[in-house]
Amino acid sequence: MTAFPAETPAVETRPAWLDGVNPVTKVVLALLLSVPLFASIDITSALVAIVLQVACLPLTGLPLTTLLKRMLPIVLFAPVAGISMLLYAEPGGRVFWTFGYATISDDSVALAIAVCLRVVALALPTILLFGRTDPTELADALAQVARLPSRFVLGVLAGTRTLGLFLDDWRSMGLARRARGVGDTGAIRRFFSMAFVLLVFAVRRGTKLATAMEARGFGSGIPRTWSRPSRLHARDAVALLGGAAIMALAIAAAVAAGTFHFVWS
């Protein structure tokens, strides 16, 4: 007799305001909240952008704990981007330490902090906007609103759906190795061994998925229909106006504080 696992009860989530925004609008909004930050590397604009974006957290429906967990890797690796600026930026002001070509001064410290904040400000919109976006809805929007080729869109959707399977495979391999007593030592060797096995799984799964999609007529060149329509609404315009307002306030604050300088100046 075959035993089937019990169904996991669905977790009820309240609809958030951002859930009604079209995924294509979210893509444009992510660019709108990121590209202007490249105009200047200063502390004020990045800090104001971060504060205003976090203030919009209730509109996304994401709990604060979820945001902090997803931002933790970004916060931990952001200082890596600032180290080169800290050591090798053009010195200015008071010099604290120097060794060869490396110099730490007032200007290099300020630039390093600005770069770290800029990394966080660039990653935050993606987490806030796509934290609750369904990949199928994103694919529908890319095909119907952005008019991208259906073959490309469906390939992206299939690849996105398999990301969760990779995490399950990695977790299962780790538990199996610990059960056999080979997962307690040699962390580096174990990592590369499991990564190679995961690569083999990915190639096999990709081959089966491509065969299955070809058997169902994907990539035949025949125009496809979509079961769920994707349209733009007035809420999308409001979201874009809100994103433009956030960027305008961030840049205006930097100009008012006298810290805004074009990157090529």
C-alpha positions as CSV (number, residue, x, y, z in Angstrom):
1,M,0.0,0.0,0.0
2,T,1.3,3.4,-0.9
3,A,1.2,6.2,1.7
4,F,0.5,9.7,0.5
5,P,1.6,12.7,2.5
6,A,-1.0,14.8,4.1
7,E,-1.8,18.0,2.4
8,T,-0.3,21.1,3.9
9,P,-3.0,23.6,4.8
10,A,-2.8,26.7,2.7
11,V,-1.6,29.8,4.5
12,E,-4.1,32.7,4.1
13,T,-2.5,35.9,3.1
14,R,-4.3,39.2,2.9
15,P,-4.2,40.9,-0.5
16,A,-1.9,43.9,-0.5
17,W,-2.2,47.1,-2.5
18,L,0.8,46.2,-4.6
19,D,-0.8,42.9,-5.6
20,G,-3.1,44.7,-8.0
21,V,-0.2,46.3,-9.9
22,N,0.7,44.7,-13.1
23,P,4.0,42.7,-13.0
24,V,5.3,44.7,-16.1
25,T,4.6,47.9,-14.2
26,K,6.7,46.4,-11.3
27,V,9.6,45.9,-13.7
28,V,9.4,49.5,-14.9
29,L,9.0,50.7,-11.3
30,A,12.1,48.7,-10.2
31,L,14.1,50.5,-13.0
32,L,12.6,53.8,-12.0
33,L,13.7,53.3,-8.4
34,S,17.2,52.1,-9.3
35,V,18.5,53.9,-12.4
36,P,18.4,57.5,-11.0
37,L,20.6,56.4,-8.1
38,F,23.5,55.9,-10.6
39,A,23.6,59.7,-11.3
40,S,25.3,60.4,-8.0
41,I,27.2,58.4,-5.4
42,D,26.3,60.2,-2.1
43,I,24.9,59.2,1.3
44,T,21.9,61.5,1.3
45,S,20.0,60.3,-1.8
46,A,20.6,56.6,-1.0
47,L,19.5,57.0,2.6
48,V,16.4,59.0,1.8
49,A,15.5,56.4,-0.9
50,I,15.9,53.5,1.6
51,V,13.7,55.3,4.2
52,L,10.9,56.1,1.8
53,Q,10.9,52.6,0.3
54,V,10.8,50.9,3.7
55,A,7.9,53.3,4.6
56,C,6.0,51.7,1.7
57,L,6.4,48.2,3.2
58,P,2.7,48.0,4.3
59,L,1.7,48.4,0.6
60,T,3.6,45.3,-0.4
61,G,2.1,42.9,2.1
62,L,5.5,41.5,3.2
63,P,6.1,41.1,6.9
64,L,9.1,43.1,8.3
65,T,10.8,39.8,9.4
66,T,10.6,38.5,5.8
67,L,12.2,41.7,4.5
68,L,15.0,41.6,7.0
69,K,15.8,37.9,6.2
70,R,15.9,38.6,2.5
71,M,18.0,41.8,2.9
72,L,20.5,40.1,5.3
73,P,22.8,38.7,2.5
74,I,22.7,42.1,0.8
75,V,23.6,43.9,4.0
76,L,26.4,41.4,4.8
77,F,28.0,41.7,1.3
78,A,27.5,45.4,0.8
79,P,30.7,46.4,2.7
80,V,32.6,44.3,0.2
81,A,31.7,46.8,-2.5
82,G,32.8,49.7,-0.3
83,I,36.3,48.3,0.6
84,S,37.8,49.3,-2.7
85,M,36.5,52.8,-2.4
86,L,37.7,53.0,1.2
87,L,41.2,52.0,0.2
88,Y,41.8,53.3,-3.3
89,A,39.4,56.3,-3.8
90,E,41.0,59.7,-4.4
91,P,42.0,60.9,-0.9
92,G,40.6,64.2,0.4
93,G,40.3,65.9,3.8
94,R,42.0,64.3,6.8
95,V,44.1,61.2,6.1
96,F,43.8,58.5,8.7
97,W,46.0,55.7,7.3
98,T,48.1,55.1,4.3
99,F,50.1,52.2,3.0
100,G,51.4,52.1,-0.6
101,Y,48.6,52.9,-3.0
102,A,45.9,52.4,-0.2
103,T,44.8,55.6,1.6
104,I,42.0,56.1,4.1
105,S,40.8,59.6,4.3
106,D,37.6,61.6,5.0
107,D,36.5,61.5,1.3
108,S,37.2,57.8,0.9
109,V,35.2,56.9,4.1
110,A,32.3,59.0,2.9
111,L,32.4,57.4,-0.5
112,A,32.7,53.9,0.9
113,I,29.6,54.5,3.1
114,A,27.7,55.9,0.1
115,V,28.5,52.9,-2.0
116,C,27.3,50.5,0.7
117,L,24.1,52.4,1.0
118,R,23.7,52.5,-2.7
119,V,23.9,48.7,-2.9
120,V,21.2,48.3,-0.4
121,A,19.0,51.0,-2.1
122,L,19.4,49.2,-5.4
123,A,18.5,45.8,-4.1
124,L,15.6,46.9,-1.9
125,P,13.1,47.7,-4.7
126,T,13.4,44.3,-6.2
127,I,12.7,42.6,-2.9
128,L,9.7,44.8,-2.1
129,L,8.2,44.6,-5.6
130,F,8.6,41.0,-6.5
131,G,8.5,39.4,-3.0
132,R,4.8,38.3,-3.6
133,T,4.7,38.2,-7.4
134,D,3.5,34.9,-8.9
135,P,5.9,33.8,-11.7
136,T,2.9,32.8,-13.8
137,E,1.4,36.3,-13.5
138,L,4.7,37.7,-14.5
139,A,4.9,35.5,-17.6
140,D,1.3,36.5,-18.6
141,A,2.2,40.2,-18.3
142,L,5.5,39.8,-20.2
143,A,3.7,38.1,-23.1
144,Q,0.5,40.1,-23.2
145,V,1.6,43.6,-22.0
146,A,5.3,43.7,-22.9
147,R,4.7,41.7,-26.1
148,L,7.7,39.5,-25.6
149,P,8.0,36.2,-27.6
150,S,6.0,33.5,-26.0
151,R,8.8,31.0,-26.4
152,F,11.1,33.2,-24.4
153,V,8.5,33.9,-21.7
154,L,7.5,30.3,-21.2
155,G,11.2,29.3,-21.0
156,V,11.8,31.9,-18.3
157,L,8.7,30.7,-16.5
158,A,9.8,27.1,-16.6
159,G,13.2,28.0,-15.3
160,T,11.8,30.1,-12.5
161,R,9.5,27.2,-11.4
162,T,12.5,24.8,-11.1
163,L,14.4,27.1,-8.8
164,G,12.5,25.8,-5.8
165,L,13.3,22.2,-6.9
166,F,17.0,23.0,-6.7
167,L,16.6,24.1,-3.1
168,D,14.7,20.9,-2.3
169,D,17.4,18.8,-4.0
170,W,20.2,20.5,-2.1
171,R,18.4,20.0,1.2
172,S,17.7,16.3,0.4
173,M,21.3,15.7,-0.5
174,G,22.6,17.3,2.7
175,L,20.3,15.2,4.8
176,A,21.2,12.0,2.9
177,R,24.9,12.6,3.4
178,R,24.5,13.3,7.1
179,A,22.4,10.1,7.4
180,R,25.3,8.1,5.9
181,G,27.8,9.9,8.1
182,V,29.7,11.7,5.3
183,G,28.3,15.2,5.9
184,D,30.1,16.3,9.1
185,T,33.6,17.0,7.8
186,G,35.2,18.6,4.7
187,A,32.7,21.4,4.1
188,I,34.5,22.8,1.0
189,R,34.8,19.4,-0.6
190,R,31.2,18.6,0.3
191,F,30.0,21.8,-1.3
192,F,31.7,21.2,-4.6
193,S,30.6,17.6,-4.7
194,M,27.0,18.5,-4.0
195,A,27.2,21.3,-6.6
196,F,28.3,18.9,-9.3
197,V,25.5,16.5,-8.4
198,L,23.0,19.4,-8.5
199,L,24.4,20.4,-12.0
200,V,23.7,16.8,-13.2
201,F,20.2,17.0,-11.8
202,A,19.6,20.3,-13.6
203,V,20.8,19.0,-16.9
204,R,18.5,15.9,-16.7
205,R,15.5,17.9,-15.5
206,G,16.1,20.5,-18.3
207,T,16.2,17.7,-20.9
208,K,13.0,16.2,-19.7
209,L,11.3,19.5,-19.4
210,A,12.3,20.5,-23.0
211,T,11.0,17.2,-24.3
212,A,7.7,17.6,-22.5
213,M,7.2,21.2,-23.7
214,E,8.0,20.2,-27.3
215,A,5.5,17.3,-27.1
216,R,2.9,19.9,-26.0
217,G,3.5,22.2,-28.9
218,F,5.7,24.8,-27.3
219,G,8.0,26.5,-29.7
220,S,6.0,25.4,-32.8
221,G,5.5,28.9,-34.0
222,I,1.7,28.8,-33.7
223,P,0.3,31.8,-31.9
224,R,-0.7,30.7,-28.4
225,T,-3.7,31.8,-26.3
226,W,-3.6,32.8,-22.6
227,S,-6.0,31.5,-20.0
228,R,-5.6,34.6,-17.8
229,P,-5.7,38.1,-19.3
230,S,-3.2,40.7,-18.1
231,R,-4.1,44.3,-18.4
232,L,-2.9,47.7,-17.2
233,H,-5.1,49.7,-14.8
234,A,-5.2,53.1,-13.1
235,R,-3.3,51.6,-10.1
236,D,-0.3,51.1,-12.3
237,A,-0.1,54.8,-13.1
238,V,-0.4,55.6,-9.4
239,A,2.4,53.2,-8.6
240,L,4.7,54.8,-11.3
241,L,3.9,58.3,-10.0
242,G,4.7,57.1,-6.4
243,G,8.1,55.7,-7.6
244,A,8.9,58.9,-9.4
245,A,8.0,60.9,-6.3
246,I,10.4,58.8,-4.2
247,M,13.2,59.3,-6.6
248,A,12.5,63.0,-6.9
249,L,12.5,63.5,-3.1
250,A,15.7,61.5,-2.7
251,I,17.6,63.5,-5.3
252,A,16.1,66.8,-4.1
253,A,17.3,66.0,-0.6
254,A,20.8,65.4,-1.9
255,V,20.8,68.6,-3.8
256,A,19.5,70.5,-0.8
257,A,22.2,69.0,1.4
258,G,24.9,69.8,-1.1
259,T,26.0,66.2,-1.5
260,F,24.7,65.6,-5.0
261,H,27.5,65.3,-7.6
262,F,27.3,63.7,-11.0
263,V,29.4,60.6,-11.3
264,W,31.3,62.0,-14.3
265,S,32.0,65.3,-12.6
